């Protein structure tokens, strides 16, 4: 009688071990590739979001609600999007889409402008 219980225990442990091995195998065959695919899709999404932002920046001065004359805007691209030249002032412009925020570098530039640490320089080019 004790032999039957030992054999039943061994059988149940074998079933449990087989089940766990099946779960591990299923995880490796299904879950791991799905996680990798999800990561690739998220990377593509971020890449497309950046591309969308760059394209939008190019057209932003021509949008209806842009408050200045787009003909007087000059696109720079990086680290700020551009410069708006008005009769009485020069405005550094950074376009933001969706929930994007100023980068640390853009924050530093904004602070320099706000602290009036902006200068003019003439650089004479001499050909020798």
PyMOL commands that set and color helices and strands:
alter all, ss='L'
color gray80, all
select helices_A, chain A and resi 2-60+70-72+104-114
alter helices_A, ss='H'
color red, helices_A
select strands_A, chain A and resi 73-75+82-85+90-93
alter strands_A, ss='S'
color yellow, strands_A
deselect
rebuild
show_as cartoon
